[in-house]
Amino acid sequence: MDKIPQDLPTFIDLLKNWAMTKGIKVALIILGMWALIQFAKIVGKRIIKIAEDNDPTTENERERTTKTLVQIFNFVIRIIVIIFGGISIVKELGFDIGPILAGAGILGLAVGFGSQSLVKDIVSGFFLIMENQIRIGDVVKIAGVSGQVEKMTLRIVILRDIEGIVHAIPNGEITTVSNMTYGWSRALIDVEVAYKEDIDKVMEILKQIGDGLVHDEKFDNIITDDPIILGVDSLGESGVSIRVLFKTIPQKQWEVAREYKRRVKNEFGRLGIEIPFPHKTVYLRQEAIPAKSA
């Protein structure tokens, strides 16, 4: 116990010397790592800014692709900076990095044999990005999950569904990609009317409602083509189904479909066109009562 006070000044001196030499270098390395990561973020934001157009309400294909590539770029830069910065810090702390690197290599080889799924995720993620199959902001269905892409790395894709639930999907599990907002989108609406209605007249009214929607100033820059009335799609139990199509810019098909259905309901109500609902007609047969004999 008596040695501790005697050795304490020596320890403090050694700590001061280390702080003035090695400590400053370690601090500079950490500062440099932070500066490189921040610089990469600034460059990424600048690139995204250049790719943006004059319409802040929608994202074009170039904006989505740029955001995806910038996010991957920042992720790779962060990993590289951490690895090399960590090696430099270990070296400054006085450890021999040769055996450490050799041990890391052996450990990496062992992990590689046991982490084939990780390698599969990275390879799959690389092709997802290079082939531009999905981008940040796309609405997709992958691995049985539908949602909007919020984040992409070489290992996982982060989706947020309509309920706000976040799903992390390893890239290796993605075998089929269904992208609902790639390039353009389509609103598909099935309108059902009663059998008693004049189908040709109903299709003409549906065309008029669609034309009115296309020429509405709120939707003229969203709908990219005239509505298509495909005609009778099915003969159901309660009515006749007529299919209507709209071609829209990405992610606006649901908004167009909702507005078109609202207008159809209002117009059909005004014109007295029946929108059927499931019902059954029951016939009661009354047996004849024989007349009584006198």
C-alpha positions as CSV (number, residue, x, y, z in Angstrom):
1,M,0.0,0.0,0.0
2,D,2.9,2.3,0.7
3,K,4.2,1.9,-2.9
4,I,1.1,3.3,-4.5
5,P,1.7,6.9,-3.5
6,Q,5.4,6.6,-4.4
7,D,4.6,5.1,-7.9
8,L,1.7,7.4,-8.6
9,P,3.9,10.4,-9.6
10,T,5.8,8.2,-12.0
11,F,2.6,6.8,-13.5
12,I,1.3,10.4,-13.9
13,D,4.5,11.4,-15.7
14,L,4.3,8.4,-18.0
15,L,0.6,9.2,-18.7
16,K,1.5,12.8,-19.5
17,N,4.4,11.7,-21.8
18,W,2.0,9.3,-23.6
19,A,-0.7,11.9,-23.9
20,M,1.8,14.4,-25.4
21,T,3.1,11.9,-28.0
22,K,1.0,8.9,-28.7
23,G,-2.2,10.4,-27.3
24,I,-2.1,13.3,-29.6
25,K,-1.6,11.0,-32.6
26,V,-4.5,8.8,-31.5
27,A,-6.7,11.9,-31.1
28,L,-5.7,13.2,-34.5
29,I,-6.5,9.8,-36.1
30,I,-9.9,9.7,-34.5
31,L,-10.5,13.3,-35.6
32,G,-9.4,12.4,-39.1
33,M,-11.8,9.4,-39.2
34,W,-14.7,11.6,-38.1
35,A,-13.7,14.3,-40.7
36,L,-13.6,11.8,-43.5
37,I,-17.0,10.3,-42.7
38,Q,-18.5,13.8,-42.4
39,F,-16.8,14.9,-45.7
40,A,-18.3,11.8,-47.4
41,K,-21.8,12.8,-46.1
42,I,-21.4,16.3,-47.4
43,V,-20.3,15.1,-50.8
44,G,-23.2,12.7,-50.9
45,K,-25.7,15.5,-50.0
46,R,-24.2,17.7,-52.7
47,I,-24.5,14.9,-55.3
48,I,-28.2,14.4,-54.3
49,K,-28.8,18.1,-54.5
50,I,-27.4,18.2,-58.1
51,A,-29.6,15.3,-59.1
52,E,-32.8,16.9,-57.8
53,D,-35.2,18.6,-60.2
54,N,-37.5,21.6,-59.7
55,D,-40.4,19.5,-58.4
56,P,-40.1,18.9,-54.7
57,T,-43.4,16.9,-54.6
58,T,-42.1,13.9,-56.6
59,E,-38.9,12.0,-57.1
60,N,-37.7,11.1,-60.6
61,E,-35.7,8.0,-61.5
62,R,-32.4,9.9,-61.4
63,E,-33.1,11.1,-57.8
64,R,-33.9,7.7,-56.5
65,T,-30.9,6.0,-58.1
66,T,-28.7,8.8,-56.8
67,K,-30.0,8.5,-53.3
68,T,-29.4,4.7,-53.3
69,L,-25.9,5.0,-54.6
70,V,-25.0,7.8,-52.2
71,Q,-26.2,5.7,-49.3
72,I,-24.1,2.7,-50.4
73,F,-21.1,5.0,-50.9
74,N,-21.4,6.5,-47.4
75,F,-21.7,3.0,-45.9
76,V,-18.6,1.7,-47.7
77,I,-16.6,4.8,-46.8
78,R,-17.5,4.4,-43.2
79,I,-16.4,0.8,-43.1
80,I,-13.1,1.5,-44.8
81,V,-12.4,4.5,-42.5
82,I,-13.2,2.5,-39.4
83,I,-11.0,-0.5,-40.4
84,F,-7.9,1.5,-41.4
85,G,-8.4,4.0,-38.6
86,G,-8.6,1.2,-36.1
87,I,-5.4,-0.4,-37.4
88,S,-3.6,2.9,-37.1
89,I,-4.8,3.4,-33.5
90,V,-3.7,-0.1,-32.5
91,K,-0.3,0.6,-34.0
92,E,0.0,3.9,-32.1
93,L,-0.9,2.1,-28.9
94,G,2.3,0.1,-29.3
95,F,0.9,-3.2,-30.4
96,D,2.5,-5.2,-33.2
97,I,-0.1,-5.2,-35.9
98,G,1.6,-8.1,-37.8
99,P,0.3,-10.9,-35.6
100,I,-3.0,-9.0,-35.2
101,L,-3.5,-8.9,-39.0
102,A,-2.4,-12.5,-39.4
103,G,-4.9,-13.5,-36.6
104,A,-7.6,-11.4,-38.2
105,G,-6.9,-13.1,-41.5
106,I,-7.3,-16.6,-40.0
107,L,-10.4,-15.5,-38.1
108,G,-11.8,-14.0,-41.2
109,L,-11.2,-17.2,-43.1
110,A,-12.9,-19.2,-40.4
111,V,-15.8,-16.8,-40.3
112,G,-16.1,-16.9,-44.1
113,F,-16.5,-20.7,-44.0
114,G,-19.2,-20.4,-41.3
115,S,-20.9,-17.3,-42.8
116,Q,-21.8,-18.3,-46.3
117,S,-25.2,-16.6,-45.9
118,L,-23.4,-13.3,-45.2
119,V,-21.4,-13.7,-48.4
120,K,-24.6,-14.5,-50.3
121,D,-26.3,-11.4,-48.9
122,I,-23.4,-9.2,-50.0
123,V,-23.2,-10.7,-53.5
124,S,-27.0,-10.4,-53.9
125,G,-26.9,-6.8,-52.6
126,F,-24.2,-5.9,-55.1
127,F,-26.3,-7.2,-58.1
128,L,-29.4,-5.5,-56.7
129,I,-27.6,-2.2,-56.7
130,M,-25.7,-2.6,-60.0
131,E,-28.7,-3.8,-61.9
132,N,-30.8,-0.9,-60.5
133,Q,-33.6,-3.3,-59.5
134,I,-34.8,-1.2,-56.5
135,R,-33.9,2.2,-55.3
136,I,-34.5,4.3,-52.1
137,G,-38.2,5.4,-52.2
138,D,-39.5,2.6,-54.4
139,V,-42.6,0.7,-53.3
140,V,-41.8,-3.0,-53.7
141,K,-42.7,-6.5,-52.7
142,I,-39.8,-8.8,-51.8
143,A,-39.6,-11.9,-49.7
144,G,-43.4,-11.8,-49.2
145,V,-43.3,-8.3,-47.7
146,S,-44.6,-5.1,-49.3
147,G,-43.4,-1.6,-48.4
148,Q,-41.4,1.5,-49.3
149,V,-37.6,1.1,-49.4
150,E,-36.1,3.3,-46.7
151,K,-32.5,2.0,-46.7
152,M,-30.2,-0.3,-48.7
153,T,-26.9,-1.8,-47.8
154,L,-24.8,-4.6,-49.3
155,R,-26.4,-6.9,-46.7
156,I,-30.0,-5.8,-46.1
157,V,-33.0,-3.9,-47.5
158,I,-35.1,-1.9,-45.0
159,L,-38.8,-1.7,-45.9
160,R,-41.6,0.2,-44.1
161,D,-45.1,-1.1,-44.8
162,I,-48.4,0.9,-44.8
163,E,-48.8,0.3,-41.1
164,G,-45.5,1.8,-40.4
165,I,-43.8,-1.5,-39.5
166,V,-40.1,-1.7,-40.5
167,H,-38.9,-4.9,-42.1
168,A,-35.2,-5.8,-42.4
169,I,-34.7,-8.3,-45.2
170,P,-31.3,-9.9,-45.9
171,N,-30.4,-9.6,-49.6
172,G,-29.8,-13.3,-49.9
173,E,-33.4,-14.0,-49.2
174,I,-34.6,-11.9,-52.2
175,T,-35.4,-14.2,-55.1
176,T,-38.1,-12.1,-56.8
177,V,-38.5,-8.3,-56.8
178,S,-41.8,-6.8,-57.6
179,N,-41.3,-3.0,-58.1
180,M,-44.6,-1.1,-58.2
181,T,-43.0,2.3,-58.9
182,Y,-40.3,1.6,-61.5
183,G,-40.4,4.2,-64.3
184,W,-44.2,4.6,-64.2
185,S,-47.2,3.1,-62.4
186,R,-50.7,2.0,-63.3
187,A,-53.9,2.5,-61.4
188,L,-56.3,-0.5,-62.0
189,I,-59.9,0.0,-61.0
190,D,-62.8,-2.5,-61.3
191,V,-66.2,-0.8,-61.3
192,E,-69.2,-3.2,-60.8
193,V,-72.7,-2.3,-61.9
194,A,-76.0,-4.1,-61.8
195,Y,-77.0,-6.5,-64.6
196,K,-80.0,-4.3,-65.4
197,E,-77.8,-1.4,-66.4
198,D,-76.9,-0.5,-70.0
199,I,-73.2,-1.6,-70.2
200,D,-72.4,0.5,-73.2
201,K,-73.8,3.6,-71.6
202,V,-72.0,2.9,-68.3
203,M,-68.7,2.5,-70.2
204,E,-69.2,5.9,-71.8
205,I,-69.9,7.5,-68.5
206,L,-66.8,5.9,-67.0
207,K,-64.8,7.4,-70.0
208,Q,-66.2,10.8,-69.3
209,I,-65.3,10.6,-65.6
210,G,-61.8,9.5,-66.5
211,D,-61.4,12.4,-69.0
212,G,-62.5,14.8,-66.4
213,L,-60.0,13.5,-64.0
214,V,-57.2,13.7,-66.6
215,H,-58.0,17.4,-67.3
216,D,-58.2,18.3,-63.7
217,E,-55.3,20.7,-62.9
218,K,-54.6,18.7,-59.7
219,F,-54.0,15.5,-61.7
220,D,-52.9,16.6,-65.2
221,N,-49.2,16.3,-64.2
222,I,-49.8,13.0,-62.4
223,I,-51.7,11.0,-65.1
224,T,-49.5,10.6,-68.1
225,D,-52.0,9.1,-70.6
226,D,-55.7,9.0,-71.4
227,P,-57.8,6.5,-69.4
228,I,-58.3,3.1,-71.0
229,I,-61.7,1.4,-70.6
230,L,-60.9,-2.2,-71.1
231,G,-64.6,-3.2,-71.0
232,V,-66.3,-6.1,-69.2
233,D,-63.8,-8.0,-67.1
234,S,-66.1,-10.4,-65.4
235,L,-69.7,-11.4,-64.8
236,G,-70.1,-11.8,-61.0
237,E,-72.8,-13.1,-58.8
238,S,-74.3,-9.6,-58.2
239,G,-73.2,-7.5,-61.2
240,V,-71.0,-6.8,-64.2
241,S,-67.4,-5.7,-63.5
242,I,-65.8,-3.1,-65.9
243,R,-62.0,-2.6,-65.8
244,V,-60.5,0.9,-66.1
245,L,-56.7,1.7,-66.4
246,F,-54.7,4.9,-65.7
247,K,-51.0,5.4,-66.4
248,T,-49.4,7.6,-63.8
249,I,-46.1,8.8,-62.5
250,P,-44.5,6.5,-59.9
251,Q,-46.3,6.2,-56.5
252,K,-49.4,8.2,-57.6
253,Q,-51.5,5.2,-58.8
254,W,-53.2,4.8,-55.4
255,E,-54.1,8.5,-55.2
256,V,-55.6,8.5,-58.7
257,A,-57.6,5.3,-58.0
258,R,-59.1,6.7,-54.8
259,E,-60.2,9.9,-56.6
260,Y,-61.6,8.1,-59.6
261,K,-63.7,5.8,-57.3
262,R,-65.0,8.8,-55.4
263,R,-66.1,10.5,-58.6
264,V,-67.7,7.3,-59.9
265,K,-69.7,6.9,-56.7
266,N,-70.9,10.4,-56.8
267,E,-71.8,10.4,-60.6
268,F,-73.5,7.0,-60.4
269,G,-75.6,8.2,-57.5
270,R,-76.6,11.3,-59.4
271,L,-77.6,9.3,-62.5
272,G,-79.3,6.5,-60.6
273,I,-76.9,3.8,-61.8
274,E,-76.9,0.9,-59.3
275,I,-73.7,-0.3,-57.8
276,P,-74.7,-3.9,-56.7
277,F,-74.1,-5.5,-53.3
278,P,-74.4,-9.1,-52.5
279,H,-78.0,-10.2,-51.9
280,K,-80.3,-13.2,-52.3
281,T,-83.8,-13.4,-53.5
282,V,-85.9,-16.0,-51.7
283,Y,-89.1,-17.4,-53.3
284,L,-91.7,-18.9,-51.0
285,R,-94.0,-21.5,-52.5
286,Q,-97.5,-21.7,-51.0
287,E,-99.1,-25.1,-51.3
288,A,-102.7,-25.0,-52.6
289,I,-105.2,-25.9,-49.8
290,P,-107.8,-28.5,-51.1
291,A,-111.4,-27.4,-50.9
292,K,-113.5,-29.0,-48.2
293,S,-116.3,-31.2,-49.5
294,A,-119.9,-30.2,-48.6
